[in-house]
Amino acid sequence: MISQLKYQETVSKPTAKVPGYIVVEGPIGVGKTTLANKLARSFGSDLLLEGADENPFLEKFYDNPRVAALPTQMFFLLQRARQLKAMKQEDMFNPVRVADFLIEKDRLFAELTLDTDELDLYEQVYASLTIDIPTPDLVVYLQAPVEVLLERIQKRGLKHERFIEAAYLQRLCDSYIQFFYQYNSAPLLIVNAADIDFANNDADYQLLHQQITEVQSGRHYFNPTQVAL
């Protein structure tokens, strides 16, 4: 694995430029909130987190998706749009901002969970709420197999996630793959997060941090198992 010294030498280069608005995305359990928190601390930046714990319908959704899908999705849409608009209206004194959600992912979940009539209603609300939403300067997309996601979900033991099934996670992962295959709205760093422990291993985190500071445009792939020494 890359050493602490090598990381420090790399990020101190004057050519490294930190993106102004970084979004970390990926399926449930992949570690996006953990990474967003660590990046915000590293950059001394504002942090924007989606509040899953604030959604009163989420536990009901995982218990009975058909009954609670629409209110769950509408709550998240309203919450995320409100957060992003508030961010845009604030004074931009802080040069870096980090978020653990991309507004477009809201539609991804909606398409996965809502029926035709519900999705039509959702799309109308989505279109009105997402006008002039800020675009990220970099999106970090974390990937991991379903079995890894389930293990991490079970390990953290959140009450509202105890009903999540492997089949649902697989459909979600497939939707993310398809979405980011077509995504070109911002520079994109696709990370194999299955074998990198950026939560507990500082060397792993530093290696990923280095990759993030180096991406300026286009689409990039980062597989730690291939680049580790």
GROMACS elastic network, one bead per residue, 0.5 to 0.9 nm:
[ bonds ]
;  ai    aj funct       b0    kb
    1   203     6  0.71589   500
    1   204     6  0.74912   500
    1   207     6  0.84655   500
    1   224     6  0.85597   500
    1   227     6  0.81344   500
    2     5     6  0.85014   500
    2     6     6  0.67096   500
    2     7     6  0.71966   500
    2   203     6  0.66897   500
    2   204     6  0.78835   500
    2   206     6  0.85324   500
    2   207     6  0.67103   500
    2   227     6  0.86348   500
    2   228     6  0.62206   500
    2   229     6  0.60970   500
    3     6     6  0.53151   500
    3     7     6  0.64287   500
    3     8     6  0.88586   500
    3   203     6  0.64680   500
    3   206     6  0.87658   500
    3   207     6  0.85328   500
    4     7     6  0.52401   500
    4     8     6  0.63530   500
    4     9     6  0.88125   500
    4   202     6  0.82906   500
    4   203     6  0.61635   500
    4   206     6  0.73610   500
    4   207     6  0.87213   500
    5     8     6  0.52218   500
    5     9     6  0.63081   500
    5    10     6  0.86883   500
    6     9     6  0.52079   500
    6    10     6  0.62184   500
    6    11     6  0.88954   500
    7    10     6  0.51242   500
    7    11     6  0.63434   500
    7    12     6  0.85900   500
    7   203     6  0.83244   500
    7   206     6  0.62531   500
    7   207     6  0.65517   500
    7   209     6  0.86376   500
    7   210     6  0.66821   500
    8    11     6  0.55523   500
    8    12     6  0.61804   500
    8   206     6  0.84241   500
    8   210     6  0.87645   500
    9    12     6  0.54162   500
    9    13     6  0.68826   500
   10    13     6  0.57865   500
   10    16     6  0.82985   500
   10   210     6  0.70078   500
   11    14     6  0.81238   500
   11    15     6  0.87319   500
   11    16     6  0.62597   500
   11    17     6  0.89880   500
   11   209     6  0.84795   500
   11   210     6  0.60629   500
   11   213     6  0.71285   500
   11   214     6  0.83812   500
   12    15     6  0.84440   500
   12    16     6  0.72582   500
   13    16     6  0.57671   500
   14    17     6  0.78035   500
   15   214     6  0.84271   500
   16   210     6  0.89192   500
   16   213     6  0.57499   500
   16   214     6  0.58709   500
   16   215     6  0.87868   500
   17   213     6  0.58419   500
   17   214     6  0.70033   500
   17   215     6  0.84547   500
   17   216     6  0.77974   500
   18    21     6  0.88309   500
   18    22     6  0.88992   500
   18    43     6  0.83340   500
   18    95     6  0.88091   500
   18    96     6  0.74569   500
   18   212     6  0.77294   500
   18   213     6  0.52078   500
   18   214     6  0.79822   500
   18   215     6  0.87353   500
   18   216     6  0.87862   500
   19    22     6  0.62605   500
   19    95     6  0.85698   500
   19    96     6  0.67913   500
   19    97     6  0.85030   500
   19   136     6  0.84355   500
   19   137     6  0.54782   500
   19   138     6  0.62548   500
   19   212     6  0.83223   500
   19   213     6  0.72717   500
   19   215     6  0.84334   500
   19   216     6  0.77971   500
   20    94     6  0.86925   500
   20    95     6  0.56892   500
   20    97     6  0.60679   500
   20    98     6  0.83452   500
   20   136     6  0.78607   500
   20   137     6  0.60673   500
   20   138     6  0.81737   500
   21    95     6  0.83179   500
   21    96     6  0.57517   500
   21    98     6  0.58836   500
   21    99     6  0.78736   500
   21   134     6  0.88745   500
   21   135     6  0.79450   500
   21   136     6  0.50550   500
   21   137     6  0.51230   500
   21   138     6  0.66205   500
   21   139     6  0.87033   500
   22    36     6  0.85317   500
   22    39     6  0.89939   500
   22    96     6  0.76345   500
   22    97     6  0.61741   500
   22    99     6  0.63482   500
   22   100     6  0.86171   500
   22   136     6  0.58151   500
   22   137     6  0.60049   500
   22   139     6  0.59240   500
   22   140     6  0.75064   500
   23    36     6  0.77408   500
   23    97     6  0.84837   500
   23    98     6  0.58043   500
   23   100     6  0.57185   500
   23   101     6  0.61599   500
   23   102     6  0.63785   500
   23   136     6  0.63914   500
   23   137     6  0.81674   500
   23   138     6  0.63415   500
   23   140     6  0.61290   500
   23   141     6  0.83987   500
   24    32     6  0.55169   500
   24    33     6  0.76053   500
   24    35     6  0.73539   500
   24    36     6  0.62340   500
   24    98     6  0.76866   500
   24    99     6  0.62751   500
   24   101     6  0.62311   500
   24   102     6  0.76369   500
   24   138     6  0.85666   500
   24   139     6  0.58580   500
   24   141     6  0.60387   500
   24   142     6  0.74328   500
   25    30     6  0.86969   500
   25    31     6  0.88007   500
   25    32     6  0.57914   500
   25    33     6  0.86038   500
   25    99     6  0.86694   500
   25   100     6  0.60508   500
   25   101     6  0.56638   500
   25   102     6  0.66356   500
   25   105     6  0.83897   500
   25   139     6  0.71192   500
   25   140     6  0.60572   500
   25   142     6  0.61474   500
   25   143     6  0.89388   500
   26    29     6  0.83100   500
   26    30     6  0.62476   500
   26    31     6  0.79356   500
   26    32     6  0.64663   500
   26   100     6  0.88920   500
   26   101     6  0.84416   500
   26   140     6  0.83486   500
   26   141     6  0.54697   500
   26   143     6  0.62409   500
   26   144     6  0.87180   500
   26   173     6  0.80786   500
   26   176     6  0.70601   500
   27    30     6  0.58654   500
   27    31     6  0.85881   500
   27    32     6  0.83273   500
   27   142     6  0.77426   500
   27   143     6  0.73979   500
   27   144     6  0.83367   500
   27   149     6  0.80998   500
   27   169     6  0.76254   500
   27   172     6  0.66329   500
   27   173     6  0.60742   500
   27   176     6  0.71882   500
   28    31     6  0.78189   500
   28    32     6  0.83819   500
   28   149     6  0.69647   500
   28   150     6  0.87958   500
   28   153     6  0.77075   500
   28   169     6  0.75927   500
   28   172     6  0.84725   500
   28   173     6  0.88599   500
   29    32     6  0.77982   500
   29   144     6  0.89015   500
   29   148     6  0.82766   500
   29   150     6  0.71323   500
   29   151     6  0.84009   500
   29   152     6  0.57485   500
   29   153     6  0.53082   500
   29   156     6  0.88451   500
   30    33     6  0.87170   500
   30   142     6  0.64349   500
   30   143     6  0.66731   500
   30   144     6  0.63796   500
   30   148     6  0.80990   500
   30   149     6  0.58835   500
   30   152     6  0.75919   500
   30   153     6  0.86560   500
   30   193     6  0.70382   500
   30   194     6  0.81246   500
   31    34     6  0.52791   500
   31    35     6  0.61970   500
   31    36     6  0.85991   500
   31   142     6  0.76352   500
   31   149     6  0.89819   500
   31   152     6  0.85838   500
   31   193     6  0.81647   500
   31   198     6  0.86398   500
   31   199     6  0.79495   500
   32    35     6  0.51734   500
   32    36     6  0.60243   500
   32    37     6  0.85924   500
   32   100     6  0.58199   500
   32   101     6  0.82451   500
   32   140     6  0.87670   500
   32   141     6  0.84271   500
   32   142     6  0.70540   500
   33    36     6  0.50005   500
   33    37     6  0.61225   500
   33    38     6  0.86370   500
   33    49     6  0.72061   500
   33    50     6  0.87074   500
   33    99     6  0.81894   500
   33   100     6  0.54119   500
   33   101     6  0.86364   500
   34    37     6  0.52704   500
   34    38     6  0.63687   500
   34    39     6  0.87363   500
   34   100     6  0.87155   500
   34   198     6  0.82969   500
   34   199     6  0.64598   500
   35    38     6  0.51242   500
   35    39     6  0.60936   500
   35    40     6  0.85290   500
   35   100     6  0.82262   500
   35   198     6  0.71114   500
   35   199     6  0.71228   500
   35   205     6  0.83870   500
   36    39     6  0.51647   500
   36    40     6  0.61048   500
   36    41     6  0.86604   500
   36    47     6  0.74415   500
   36    48     6  0.84933   500
   36    49     6  0.82326   500
   36    98     6  0.61263   500
   36    99     6  0.62310   500
   36   100     6  0.57375   500
   37    40     6  0.52027   500
   37    41     6  0.63501   500
   37    42     6  0.87192   500
   37    47     6  0.70645   500
   37    49     6  0.87580   500
   37    98     6  0.80576   500
   37    99     6  0.86420   500
   37   100     6  0.85075   500
   38    41     6  0.51742   500
   38    42     6  0.61755   500
   38    43     6  0.86834   500
   38   198     6  0.87546   500
   38   199     6  0.81597   500
   38   205     6  0.84921   500
   39    43     6  0.60690   500
   39    44     6  0.81519   500
   39    45     6  0.80138   500
   39    47     6  0.89354   500
   39    98     6  0.71785   500
   39   209     6  0.75647   500
   40    43     6  0.52854   500
   40    44     6  0.55756   500
   40    46     6  0.64333   500
   40    47     6  0.59575   500
   40    96     6  0.81798   500
   40    97     6  0.72652   500
   40    98     6  0.59657   500
   40    99     6  0.87271   500
   41    45     6  0.66663   500
   41    46     6  0.88164   500
   41    47     6  0.88145   500
   42    45     6  0.78183   500
   42   209     6  0.88271   500
   43    46     6  0.88631   500
   43    96     6  0.69356   500
   43    97     6  0.85995   500
   44    94     6  0.85946   500
   44    96     6  0.77452   500
   44    97     6  0.88748   500
   45    94     6  0.65134   500
   45    95     6  0.73882   500
   45    96     6  0.51296   500
   45    97     6  0.52702   500
   45    98     6  0.68153   500
   46    94     6  0.70994   500
   46    95     6  0.89949   500
   46    96     6  0.68629   500
   46    98     6  0.63163   500
   46    99     6  0.85296   500
   47    97     6  0.60934   500
   47    98     6  0.50464   500
   47    99     6  0.58458   500
   47   100     6  0.83796   500
   48    83     6  0.75621   500
   48    84     6  0.83631   500
   48    87     6  0.84193   500
   48    97     6  0.76121   500
   48    98     6  0.61096   500
   48   100     6  0.66583   500
   48   101     6  0.82052   500
   49    52     6  0.89215   500
   49    80     6  0.89835   500
   49    83     6  0.87398   500
   49    98     6  0.85095   500
   49    99     6  0.57244   500
   49   100     6  0.54311   500
   49   101     6  0.71201   500
   50    53     6  0.87706   500
   50    54     6  0.89071   500
   50    76     6  0.81795   500
   50    79     6  0.77572   500
   50    80     6  0.67126   500
   50    83     6  0.84047   500
   50    99     6  0.80800   500
   50   100     6  0.67023   500
   50   101     6  0.65923   500
   51    54     6  0.53372   500
   51    55     6  0.71436   500
   51    76     6  0.84220   500
   51    79     6  0.80573   500
   51    80     6  0.87645   500
   52    55     6  0.54956   500
   52    56     6  0.88001   500
   52    58     6  0.75303   500
   52    76     6  0.79670   500
   52   160     6  0.89240   500
   53    56     6  0.76397   500
   53    58     6  0.80991   500
   53   160     6  0.80275   500
   54    57     6  0.89531   500
   54    58     6  0.87595   500
   55    58     6  0.56677   500
   55    59     6  0.84172   500
   55    72     6  0.69863   500
   55    75     6  0.66103   500
   55    76     6  0.71927   500
   56    59     6  0.72716   500
   56    60     6  0.80339   500
   56    72     6  0.77643   500
   56    75     6  0.85598   500
   57    60     6  0.52899   500
   57    61     6  0.61459   500
   57    62     6  0.89829   500
   57    68     6  0.64398   500
   57    69     6  0.82693   500
   57    71     6  0.65889   500
   57    72     6  0.50367   500
   57    73     6  0.87808   500
   57    75     6  0.81239   500
   58    62     6  0.64767   500
   58    63     6  0.86679   500
   58    68     6  0.77486   500
   58    69     6  0.84937   500
   58    71     6  0.88583   500
   58    72     6  0.57668   500
   58    73     6  0.88153   500
   58   160     6  0.64912   500
   58   161     6  0.86007   500
   59    62     6  0.53479   500
   59    63     6  0.62758   500
   59    64     6  0.85865   500
   59    68     6  0.89390   500
   59   159     6  0.76406   500
   59   161     6  0.71785   500
   59   162     6  0.86110   500
   59   163     6  0.81679   500
   60    63     6  0.50345   500
   60    64     6  0.58780   500
   60    65     6  0.72888   500
   60    67     6  0.80505   500
   60    68     6  0.60253   500
   60    69     6  0.86904   500
   60    72     6  0.85219   500
   60   160     6  0.81663   500
   61    64     6  0.50820   500
   61    66     6  0.74155   500
   61    67     6  0.70979   500
   61    69     6  0.57657   500
   61    71     6  0.89005   500
   61    72     6  0.67921   500
   61   160     6  0.88957   500
   62    65     6  0.56393   500
   62    68     6  0.83642   500
   62    69     6  0.88845   500
   62   160     6  0.72174   500
   62   161     6  0.70511   500
   62   162     6  0.79770   500
   62   163     6  0.54132   500
   62   164     6  0.60767   500
   62   165     6  0.87162   500
   63    68     6  0.87352   500
   63   160     6  0.88030   500
   63   162     6  0.88281   500
   63   163     6  0.59662   500
   63   164     6  0.83175   500
   64    67     6  0.57831   500
   64    68     6  0.64907   500
   64    69     6  0.82646   500
   65    68     6  0.54339   500
   65    69     6  0.53071   500
   65    70     6  0.89994   500
   65   113     6  0.73105   500
   66    69     6  0.57478   500
   66    70     6  0.84377   500
   66   113     6  0.77092   500
   66   114     6  0.79323   500
   66   115     6  0.87347   500
   67    70     6  0.78251   500
   67    71     6  0.88858   500
   68    71     6  0.58645   500
   68    72     6  0.60382   500
   68    73     6  0.85900   500
   69    72     6  0.52768   500
   69    73     6  0.61158   500
   69    74     6  0.86311   500
   69   110     6  0.81526   500
   69   113     6  0.60514   500
   69   114     6  0.61940   500
   70    73     6  0.52035   500
   70    74     6  0.60718   500
   70    75     6  0.85421   500
   70   110     6  0.80969   500
   70   113     6  0.80584   500
   70   114     6  0.64386   500
   70   115     6  0.88872   500
   70   118     6  0.66335   500
   70   119     6  0.83954   500
   70   122     6  0.80715   500
   71    74     6  0.51046   500
   71    75     6  0.60251   500
   71    76     6  0.86181   500
   72    75     6  0.53767   500
   72    76     6  0.64793   500
   72    77     6  0.88179   500
   73    76     6  0.52147   500
   73    77     6  0.61692   500
   73    78     6  0.86981   500
   73   106     6  0.75586   500
   73   107     6  0.88371   500
   73   109     6  0.76208   500
   73   110     6  0.63492   500
   73   113     6  0.85370   500
   73   114     6  0.85307   500
   73   122     6  0.82670   500
   74    77     6  0.50383   500
   74    78     6  0.61536   500
   74    79     6  0.84448   500
   74   110     6  0.88893   500
   74   122     6  0.71656   500
   74   125     6  0.85398   500
   74   126     6  0.89249   500
   75    78     6  0.53405   500
   75    79     6  0.60728   500
   75    80     6  0.86006   500
   76    79     6  0.50200   500
   76    80     6  0.59604   500
   76    81     6  0.84048   500
   76   106     6  0.74024   500
   77    80     6  0.53077   500
   77    81     6  0.60301   500
   77    82     6  0.84150   500
   77   103     6  0.80226   500
   77   106     6  0.63665   500
   77   107     6  0.85735   500
   77   122     6  0.89222   500
   77   125     6  0.86387   500
   77   126     6  0.71784   500
   77   129     6  0.82663   500
   78    81     6  0.53448   500
   78    82     6  0.60483   500
   78    83     6  0.86274   500
   78   125     6  0.89872   500
   78   126     6  0.86648   500
   78   129     6  0.76707   500
   79    82     6  0.52735   500
   79    83     6  0.62790   500
   79    84     6  0.88358   500
   80    83     6  0.51336   500
   80    84     6  0.62637   500
   80    85     6  0.86303   500
   80   101     6  0.82172   500
   80   102     6  0.87028   500
   80   103     6  0.66963   500
   80   106     6  0.84049   500
   81    84     6  0.52827   500
   81    85     6  0.61362   500
   81    86     6  0.85269   500
   81   103     6  0.72599   500
   81   126     6  0.87977   500
   81   129     6  0.62513   500
   81   130     6  0.64002   500
   81   133     6  0.77735   500
   82    85     6  0.52982   500
   82    86     6  0.61304   500
   82    87     6  0.86277   500
   82   129     6  0.84219   500
   83    86     6  0.52068   500
   83    87     6  0.62414   500
   83    88     6  0.87842   500
   84    88     6  0.62743   500
   84    89     6  0.87335   500
   84   103     6  0.83369   500
   84   133     6  0.66294   500
   84   134     6  0.71675   500
   85    88     6  0.50834   500
   85    89     6  0.62716   500
   85    90     6  0.87851   500
   85   130     6  0.87352   500
   85   132     6  0.83949   500
   85   133     6  0.65676   500
   85   134     6  0.79345   500
   86    89     6  0.51598   500
   86    90     6  0.63405   500
   87    90     6  0.53876   500
   87    91     6  0.84343   500
   87    92     6  0.87039   500
   87   134     6  0.86348   500
   88    91     6  0.79211   500
   88    92     6  0.80751   500
   88   133     6  0.78007   500
   88   134     6  0.67191   500
   89    92     6  0.84759   500
   90    93     6  0.86269   500
   91    94     6  0.80631   500
   92    95     6  0.68803   500
   92    96     6  0.89240   500
   93    96     6  0.89505   500
   94    97     6  0.72248   500
   99   102     6  0.77161   500
  101   104     6  0.86253   500
  101   105     6  0.73202   500
  101   106     6  0.87497   500
  102   105     6  0.55426   500
  102   106     6  0.76168   500
  102   136     6  0.83994   500
  102   139     6  0.82574   500
  103   106     6  0.56523   500
  103   107     6  0.78588   500
  103   130     6  0.79906   500
  103   133     6  0.83095   500
  104   107     6  0.56343   500
  104   108     6  0.68368   500
  105   109     6  0.64741   500
  105   110     6  0.86197   500
  105   176     6  0.81813   500
  105   179     6  0.84834   500
  106   109     6  0.53920   500
  106   110     6  0.62809   500
  106   111     6  0.87821   500
  106   126     6  0.88587   500
  107   111     6  0.60265   500
  107   112     6  0.84591   500
  107   122     6  0.85426   500
  107   123     6  0.79828   500
  107   126     6  0.79943   500
  108   111     6  0.53781   500
  108   112     6  0.64211   500
  108   113     6  0.89534   500
  108   172     6  0.83574   500
  108   175     6  0.68078   500
  108   176     6  0.75596   500
  108   179     6  0.77115   500
  109   112     6  0.50345   500
  109   113     6  0.62317   500
  109   114     6  0.83693   500
  109   172     6  0.76065   500
  109   175     6  0.84296   500
  110   113     6  0.53007   500
  110   114     6  0.55525   500
  110   115     6  0.88737   500
  110   118     6  0.88593   500
  110   119     6  0.67203   500
  110   122     6  0.76927   500
  110   123     6  0.89024   500
  111   114     6  0.59190   500
  111   115     6  0.80270   500
  111   116     6  0.88695   500
  111   119     6  0.67655   500
  112   115     6  0.86830   500
  112   171     6  0.77853   500
  112   172     6  0.74568   500
  112   175     6  0.79311   500
  113   119     6  0.87234   500
  114   117     6  0.79925   500
  114   118     6  0.56282   500
  114   119     6  0.54778   500
  114   122     6  0.86874   500
  115   118     6  0.53361   500
  115   119     6  0.59315   500
  115   120     6  0.85946   500
  116   119     6  0.51638   500
  116   120     6  0.62377   500
  116   121     6  0.88244   500
  117   120     6  0.51531   500
  117   121     6  0.64500   500
  117   122     6  0.86402   500
  118   121     6  0.52035   500
  118   122     6  0.60780   500
  118   123     6  0.86031   500
  119   123     6  0.59727   500
  119   124     6  0.86456   500
  120   123     6  0.51839   500
  120   124     6  0.65323   500
  120   125     6  0.89668   500
  121   124     6  0.53648   500
  121   125     6  0.66019   500
  121   126     6  0.87112   500
  122   125     6  0.52453   500
  122   126     6  0.59944   500
  122   127     6  0.85998   500
  123   127     6  0.60498   500
  123   128     6  0.86974   500
  124   127     6  0.53185   500
  124   128     6  0.65731   500
  124   129     6  0.88596   500
  125   128     6  0.53177   500
  125   129     6  0.62105   500
  125   130     6  0.86633   500
  126   129     6  0.52230   500
  126   130     6  0.60096   500
  126   131     6  0.87569   500
  127   130     6  0.56668   500
  127   131     6  0.67262   500
  128   131     6  0.61490   500
  129   132     6  0.87599   500
  129   133     6  0.84964   500
  130   133     6  0.54591   500
  132   135     6  0.88058   500
  135   138     6  0.88193   500
  135   185     6  0.74564   500
  135   186     6  0.72083   500
  136   139     6  0.65598   500
  136   185     6  0.81706   500
  136   186     6  0.61626   500
  136   187     6  0.82532   500
  137   186     6  0.59335   500
  137   187     6  0.65654   500
  137   188     6  0.89938   500
  137   216     6  0.84723   500
  137   217     6  0.88146   500
  138   186     6  0.58218   500
  138   188     6  0.59245   500
  138   189     6  0.75658   500
  138   212     6  0.82407   500
  138   215     6  0.78006   500
  138   216     6  0.79797   500
  138   217     6  0.82309   500
  139   186     6  0.66715   500
  139   187     6  0.62524   500
  139   189     6  0.62578   500
  139   190     6  0.83974   500
  140   187     6  0.86744   500
  140   188     6  0.60101   500
  140   190     6  0.60644   500
  140   191     6  0.71386   500
  140   212     6  0.78478   500
  141   180     6  0.81192   500
  141   188     6  0.71946   500
  141   189     6  0.60821   500
  141   191     6  0.60005   500
  141   192     6  0.87166   500
  142   189     6  0.84607   500
  142   190     6  0.61614   500
  142   192     6  0.62225   500
  142   193     6  0.57037   500
  142   194     6  0.88100   500
  143   173     6  0.80907   500
  143   176     6  0.89088   500
  143   177     6  0.86708   500
  143   190     6  0.73963   500
  143   191     6  0.60403   500
  143   192     6  0.51602   500
  143   193     6  0.54474   500
  143   194     6  0.70310   500
  144   147     6  0.82857   500
  144   148     6  0.62930   500
  144   149     6  0.65938   500
  144   173     6  0.85190   500
  144   191     6  0.87544   500
  144   192     6  0.62708   500
  144   193     6  0.54842   500
  144   195     6  0.85091   500
  145   148     6  0.53785   500
  145   149     6  0.64289   500
  145   150     6  0.88421   500
  145   170     6  0.84398   500
  145   173     6  0.82073   500
  145   194     6  0.69264   500
  146   150     6  0.61121   500
  146   151     6  0.85649   500
  146   166     6  0.66676   500
  146   167     6  0.88219   500
  146   169     6  0.63547   500
  146   170     6  0.61277   500
  146   173     6  0.76722   500
  147   150     6  0.51667   500
  147   151     6  0.62282   500
  147   152     6  0.87274   500
  147   166     6  0.77342   500
  148   151     6  0.51613   500
  148   152     6  0.63057   500
  148   153     6  0.86289   500
  148   194     6  0.66852   500
  149   152     6  0.51819   500
  149   153     6  0.60672   500
  149   154     6  0.85698   500
  149   166     6  0.89832   500
  149   169     6  0.80934   500
  149   194     6  0.86090   500
  150   153     6  0.50203   500
  150   154     6  0.60600   500
  150   155     6  0.84360   500
  150   164     6  0.83173   500
  150   165     6  0.82005   500
  150   166     6  0.71306   500
  150   169     6  0.82406   500
  151   154     6  0.52452   500
  151   155     6  0.60899   500
  151   156     6  0.88056   500
  152   156     6  0.63015   500
  152   157     6  0.86297   500
  153   156     6  0.54734   500
  153   157     6  0.63460   500
  153   158     6  0.75044   500
  153   161     6  0.71764   500
  153   162     6  0.80868   500
  153   164     6  0.86737   500
  154   157     6  0.51094   500
  154   158     6  0.78267   500
  154   161     6  0.82372   500
  154   162     6  0.73602   500
  155   158     6  0.86639   500
  157   160     6  0.87696   500
  157   161     6  0.73927   500
  157   162     6  0.70908   500
  158   161     6  0.54593   500
  158   162     6  0.66860   500
  159   162     6  0.56572   500
  159   163     6  0.86317   500
  160   163     6  0.73125   500
  160   164     6  0.85953   500
  161   164     6  0.55539   500
  162   165     6  0.86245   500
  164   167     6  0.86816   500
  164   168     6  0.70074   500
  164   169     6  0.74254   500
  165   168     6  0.54454   500
  165   169     6  0.64349   500
  165   170     6  0.87874   500
  166   169     6  0.50615   500
  166   170     6  0.61011   500
  166   171     6  0.87170   500
  167   170     6  0.50999   500
  167   171     6  0.63709   500
  167   172     6  0.86279   500
  168   171     6  0.52387   500
  168   172     6  0.61884   500
  168   173     6  0.86779   500
  169   173     6  0.60824   500
  169   174     6  0.85537   500
  170   173     6  0.50855   500
  170   174     6  0.61584   500
  170   175     6  0.85711   500
  171   174     6  0.51033   500
  171   175     6  0.61801   500
  171   176     6  0.87013   500
  172   175     6  0.50685   500
  172   176     6  0.62786   500
  172   177     6  0.87064   500
  173   176     6  0.50770   500
  173   177     6  0.62234   500
  173   178     6  0.86980   500
  174   177     6  0.50999   500
  174   178     6  0.62651   500
  174   179     6  0.85659   500
  175   178     6  0.51805   500
  175   179     6  0.60335   500
  175   180     6  0.86256   500
  176   179     6  0.50145   500
  176   180     6  0.61059   500
  176   181     6  0.83515   500
  177   180     6  0.54320   500
  177   181     6  0.59855   500
  177   182     6  0.88853   500
  178   181     6  0.50790   500
  178   182     6  0.67364   500
  178   183     6  0.87805   500
  179   182     6  0.56338   500
  179   183     6  0.61863   500
  180   184     6  0.80545   500
  180   188     6  0.86178   500
  180   190     6  0.88754   500
  181   184     6  0.86361   500
  183   186     6  0.77895   500
  183   188     6  0.82494   500
  184   187     6  0.71771   500
  184   188     6  0.78164   500
  184   218     6  0.80375   500
  184   219     6  0.82998   500
  185   188     6  0.87463   500
  186   217     6  0.76084   500
  186   218     6  0.76695   500
  186   219     6  0.88156   500
  187   215     6  0.73093   500
  187   216     6  0.67894   500
  187   219     6  0.59462   500
  187   220     6  0.81677   500
  188   215     6  0.80034   500
  188   217     6  0.75698   500
  188   218     6  0.63773   500
  188   220     6  0.61564   500
  188   221     6  0.84342   500
  189   211     6  0.82673   500
  189   212     6  0.74535   500
  189   215     6  0.73632   500
  189   218     6  0.85319   500
  189   219     6  0.60761   500
  189   221     6  0.57684   500
  189   222     6  0.70847   500
  190   219     6  0.76833   500
  190   220     6  0.61248   500
  190   222     6  0.60798   500
  190   223     6  0.84770   500
  191   194     6  0.88866   500
  191   208     6  0.85670   500
  191   220     6  0.86273   500
  191   221     6  0.60689   500
  191   223     6  0.61215   500
  191   224     6  0.81810   500
  192   195     6  0.73155   500
  192   196     6  0.76788   500
  192   221     6  0.80883   500
  192   222     6  0.63582   500
  192   223     6  0.51170   500
  192   224     6  0.70414   500
  192   225     6  0.85248   500
  193   196     6  0.53478   500
  193   197     6  0.76862   500
  193   198     6  0.86507   500
  193   223     6  0.79001   500
  193   224     6  0.81359   500
  194   197     6  0.82069   500
  195   223     6  0.88281   500
  195   224     6  0.73208   500
  195   225     6  0.70040   500
  196   199     6  0.86876   500
  196   201     6  0.82029   500
  196   204     6  0.60715   500
  196   205     6  0.80856   500
  196   208     6  0.89084   500
  196   223     6  0.88481   500
  196   224     6  0.65984   500
  196   225     6  0.80483   500
  197   200     6  0.58247   500
  197   201     6  0.54591   500
  197   202     6  0.82668   500
  197   203     6  0.89009   500
  197   204     6  0.60059   500
  197   205     6  0.72032   500
  198   201     6  0.54071   500
  198   202     6  0.64802   500
  198   203     6  0.78140   500
  198   204     6  0.51424   500
  198   206     6  0.79430   500
  198   207     6  0.88179   500
  198   208     6  0.77380   500
  199   202     6  0.76847   500
  199   204     6  0.84819   500
  199   205     6  0.71922   500
  200   204     6  0.83883   500
  200   205     6  0.82195   500
  201   204     6  0.53867   500
  201   205     6  0.64121   500
  201   206     6  0.87785   500
  202   205     6  0.50205   500
  202   206     6  0.60530   500
  202   207     6  0.85652   500
  203   206     6  0.51038   500
  203   207     6  0.62067   500
  203   208     6  0.87563   500
  204   207     6  0.52027   500
  204   208     6  0.64274   500
  204   209     6  0.86212   500
  204   224     6  0.82709   500
  205   208     6  0.51952   500
  205   209     6  0.60056   500
  205   210     6  0.85862   500
  206   210     6  0.61174   500
  206   211     6  0.87151   500
  207   210     6  0.52127   500
  207   211     6  0.65910   500
  207   212     6  0.89598   500
  207   224     6  0.83403   500
  207   228     6  0.89938   500
  208   211     6  0.51017   500
  208   212     6  0.63784   500
  208   213     6  0.88993   500
  208   222     6  0.81878   500
  208   224     6  0.83913   500
  209   212     6  0.51519   500
  209   213     6  0.64590   500
  209   214     6  0.88648   500
  210   213     6  0.53237   500
  210   214     6  0.64559   500
  211   214     6  0.52355   500
  211   215     6  0.65622   500
  211   222     6  0.77352   500
  212   215     6  0.56416   500
  212   216     6  0.87952   500
  213   216     6  0.79746   500
  215   218     6  0.79123   500
  215   219     6  0.85317   500
  215   220     6  0.75453   500
  217   220     6  0.86006   500
  222   226     6  0.84397   500
  222   227     6  0.81860   500
  223   226     6  0.55734   500
  223   227     6  0.66714   500
  223   228     6  0.87086   500
  224   227     6  0.51830   500
  224   228     6  0.56008   500
  225   228     6  0.56843   500
  225   229     6  0.89083   500
  226   229     6  0.85382   500
